[in-house]
């Protein structure tokens, strides 16, 4: 296989992987960075096609334009990665600057003072630098679901940077034909494509798992998620003899809010209460919406007295709210029931029942109250 045929094989691979990711992007429109990856593959495919046909093309097209398209490929690849990871998204500007400086060298040693050795060295350096910068991003912090794929893709970019560096030195210093290195490019092309597809699949799986565990309106945990988390907490607490408290919150007269202000007003009230709860609890506490206007907060390593303080803080935050719709403004109130377990193994349903009994007492005592289970008097009297 001669070098021109090899260029066409590589371009076909890039077009194929680009088409695959395009179909994947259309099927999953929320996939960040995918379209940049598609554009990158298209630019690289066209560039390799021009390289394969350069014997029949003017130098300015077969060499200068083709390498300019390689620049576009590297910039778009970096944009795809940084957009996908949500970090260092402006790095592509620095990469574009590095590549444009390199392109001046490519044009000079192609059109003004033709020198294939120096030109290959410049192109190799121009490609190695962006590959290293992209690898740096990929080896940085990443979500657990995509970390392995991110590290693998980072290794591919490191390999590509190494191949480019060795190619530039070997061609410039020893006049080794770059044909041998182009075979390694096939590995790089396939590795980058499969790595990005793997990361995309991992992200989709992570998003689906998060959606399955999250309440769609408020963004807090749903009943299924809190059940899984509580089981683990209770098991650890039972082994260590630790203390877990739970708050059951219910909005007062929520049906009246829906009747008077419509479901949009009810949704606004739910979101406002959710934000008030989040402001009042710690990062280690679990917040869940069990359904309707019923919320649960699980407080690991928290005594009854501390749970009372947190519950009062939540109740105060909610009482200070002024929920606004397009035409109305209204206040909301919550009642809170508290239960505390010390080294006990119970399921979520038992924990809910105990907290619900305290919540019922708070409602019966006149609402807008915090009521610990087992107390004969509410912790707060309106």
VEXRO-49645 format. One record per residue (C-alpha): x, y, z. Coordinates in steps of 0.5 Angstrom, whole numbers, plus 500, padded with zeros to 3 digits. Layout:
REM residues N
XYZ ...
***
This chain:
REM residues 382
500500500 503507498 503513502 497516498 493510499 494510506 492517507 485516503 484510508 485514514 481520511 475514510 476512518 475520520 469520516 466514518 467516526 465523524 458520521 458515527 458521532 453525528 448520529 449519536 449526537 442527533 439521538 442524544 442532543 444533550 451530549 456536550 462537545 459532540 458536534 465539535 468532535 464531528 467538525 474535527 473529524 470532518 476537517 481532519 478527513 478533508 485534510 488527509 484527502 488533500 494530502 493524498 491527492 497533493 501530487 495533483 494539486 498546487 502546493 498551496 492547496 495540497 500542503 498549506 491548506 491541508 495543514 490549515 485544516 489539521 489546525 482546525 481539527 486540533 482546535 475542534 478536538 480540544 474544544 470538544 474535550 473541554 466542552 465535554 468536561 466543562 473545564 478550561 473551555 477557552 484553551 482552544 484560543 491558546 491552541 489556535 495561537 500556537 497553530 497559527 504561528 506554526 502555519 506561518 512556518 509551514 507556508 514559508 518552508 512550502 512556498 518561499 523556501 521549500 524544505 521538507 525536513 524543516 516543514 515536517 519538523 514544524 508541523 510535528 511541533 505544531 501538532 504535538 503542542 495542542 495534543 499535550 495541552 489537551 492531554 493535560 485537561 483530560 488528566 485533570 479532575 473528572 466525574 467518576 463515571 467518565 474518569 477512566 475513559 478520560 484518562 485513556 483518551 489523555 493517554 492517546 493524546 500523549 501517545 500522539 504528541 510523542 509520535 509527532 515529536 519523534 517524527 519531526 526529529 527523525 525526518 529532520 535529523 535522519 531523513 527517515 520517511 514519515 510513511 512509517 509514522 503514518 501507520 501510528 496515526 491510524 492507532 491515534 485516530 481510532 484511539 481518539 474516536 473510541 475514547 470520545 465515544 466511550 466518554 460519551 457513553 459513560 456520560 449518558 449512563 451517568 446522566 440517566 442514573 442521575 435522572 433516575 435518582 433525582 426529583 425532576 422539579 426540585 433537583 433533590 433526591 427522589 424516594 428511590 435514591 434516598 432509600 438507597 442512601 439511607 440503607 447504607 447510612 443506617 447500616 454504618 450507624 448500627 455498626 458504629 453505634 452512631 446517631 441519625 436524625 430525620 426531618 419530615 417536612 410538609 408544607 402547610 395548606 399546600 392544596 390551598 396554594 394550588 387552588 388559589 395560585 395554580 400549579 405554577 404557583 405550587 411549583 414555585 413554592 416547592 422550589 422556594 422551600 427546596 432552596 430554603 432547606 438546602 441553605 439550612 443543611 450541611 453538605 453531608 445531609 440528604 435532602 429528598 422530595 418524597 412526593 407532593 409537598 412532602 420532603 425528608 432530610 436525613 442528618 447523619 451523626 446528628 443528635 435530637 438537639 442538633 436536629 431541632 436546631 436545623 429544623 428551626 433554621 429551616 422553618 425560619 428560612 421558609 417563614 421568611 420566604 416571599 414566593 412570587 409568581 407573575 401576578 401574585 406574591 404569597 408566603 409559605 409555612 412548613 411543619 416539621 417532625 423529627 425522629 432520632 435513631 441511636 445504633 438502630 437498624 430500620 428501613 426507610 419506611 420505618 424511619 418515615 413512619 416515626 417521622 410522620 407521627 411527629 409531623 402529625 403532632 405538629 400539624 395537630 398542634 396548629 402547623 408551622 411547628 417543629 415537633 420531635 418524636 416522643 415529646 408531649 409539647 412542640 418545640 415551637 409554638 406559633 
***
